[in-house]
Amino acid sequence: MSDNLAQTIKLVFGSEGSYVNHPKDPGGATKYGITAVTLGAWRKLGRKAMPPEVAALQLPEATRILDVQYAQPLRYAELPAGLDYALFDYAVNSGPVKAAKDLQACLGITVDGHIGLLTIQAVQRVNDRKALVRKLCARRLGFMRHLPTWLTFGRGWTNRVNHVQATALAMIK
């Protein structure tokens, strides 16, 4: 794992916090950004993980899940600094397909939710990466504003996206 990915995962862990099981969160029991459904699938349980199983999740396993389930499908290592973090955080929060689709929409290319060679090439052609990060974060907040749980979680989500954007912009050289 690259140093940059390790740092990004630490940032996501900071945003996600430890174990939570808010009754209005459709993700249910979550720890380090890993939901009960994701953990159950990762461990091949044939069911979602039970809240005590989620609560017992340890950092090394959570790190591996975030790498394999999120970073690798996003082709994280091929993304420029700043955009990598903004896209990764979005993926952990809303799923890699949703994050990829919004990146592709920002780039004005075919939206299929799969980051392949054409998406990577489109990213490489972007001259103003700060503008791309701002646009991606704006799309992310726009999506969140339409979720039925916005009234409950909107303030926290807004703070998170604003923090992600500021941190991502500072990473761009």
N, C-alpha and C positions, 0 to 999 in steps of 0.2 A: 504494500500500500504506500502510495506517495505521501510525502510530508504534507503536501497541500490537502490531500483527501483526509488525512488524519486530523488536520486543523479544522477542516470543514465539518467533519463529524463531531468534533468537540463543540463547535459553534451550534450545531443542531441539537446536541445533547443539552446545551445551555438553554436553548429556546424551548425544547420539549419538556425539560425537567425530568423528574423521576416518575414514579407510579401515580397515575390518576385514573379515576373511574367516575367521571361526571355523568349524572343521569341523563343530561340533555345531549351528550356527545354521541353521535351515531357510531363513532369508532369504538365505543365501549372502553373496556380496560385497556390502558396504554402505558407503556414505559419506554423512555428514550425514543419516542416516536414510533414504536413498534406496537401495532394493535393486536388484539387477541386473534383476529382472523389471520393476519400476517404471520404471527408466531406459530399458530396451529398448522398453517400450510408449510412453513419452514421446517418444523419438526415432524412433518408428515403424520400428524395426529389423526387425520380424517375428520377433524372437527376444529372449531376455534378453540384456542387455549382458554382455560378457566382463569378467572381473575387471580387466584393465588399463583398460578403458573406464570402469568404476566408479571406479577409483583416480584417473583423470584428471578426474573431475567437478569443476567449479569452483563456488564459492559463488553467483555470480549465477544460474546455471542451477538449482542446487539450491533456491535461494530461490523461483524462479519455479515449480518443480515443487511445492514445499510450499504455495504460495499456490493454484495452480490445482487440484491434486489433493486437497488436504486442507482448506485454509481455506475455499475457496468452497463445496464441498459441505456443510461444517458450518455455513454461514452465520455464519462467525466474527464478522463485523462487527456482527451483530445480537445477539451473546451478551454478557452482562454481564462486566465485568472479573473475572478470577479463574477463573470457569467457562470462559471462552474458552481460557485457557492449559491448564487441566486436561484439557479435552476434546480440544484440538488435540494435546497431547503423547500422549494415549492413541491418537488416530487415527494419528499417525506411527508409533507402536510396534506397533499391532495392526490398523490399517486403519480408515478412516472409518466403514464400515458397522457394525463391531463397537462402536466408540466411540458412535455414534449410538444403536444399540440399547440399550446400557447406560444412556445418558442417559435415553432414553424409559422404560426400566424404572424408573429412579430417580424419574421424574416420575409414574409410574402411568398412563401413556397408552399408546395402541396402539403396539406395537413393530414397526416396519417397516424401520428402518435408514436412513430418509430424513428429514433435518431439513427439514421444511416449516413452513408457517404455524402449524399446530396445535402443533408442538413449541416453536416460538418463543413462542407465546402461553402455553403451559404454563410455560416458563421465566420469563416475565415475571410470572406469578402467584405465583412462589415468594417468600416473605417472608424465609426464612432461607437465603440463598445459601451461607453457610459450611457449613451442614448438607448441602446438596446436593453441594457439592464433596467433603466427607468421604465421603458415600455413594457417589459416583461412583468415588472413589479406592479405596474398600473393595471395590467390585464389580470394579474393574480387577485388584486384587491377588488376589481370589478366583478370577478367571478364570485368571490367570497360574499360580497354585498348582496348577492341574490340567493344565498343559501338560507334555508329556513331557520338556521341557528344563529344568524347574524346578530340578532338582538342580544343573545346570551354571550356570544364570543367575539363580537365585532371589535370591541375596543382592544382586546388582547391581540387579535389577528392584525389589526391596523398597526399596533406597536411593533409586532413581530416583523411585518413586511417592511415597515419604515427602517427598523434596525438592520434587517437583511440588506435592504437597498443601500443604506449608508456604508455598511461594512463591505459590500460587494464593490461599490464605487471606489472605496479606499484601496481595494486590491488591484484595481486597474492601473497599469503603468503607462 
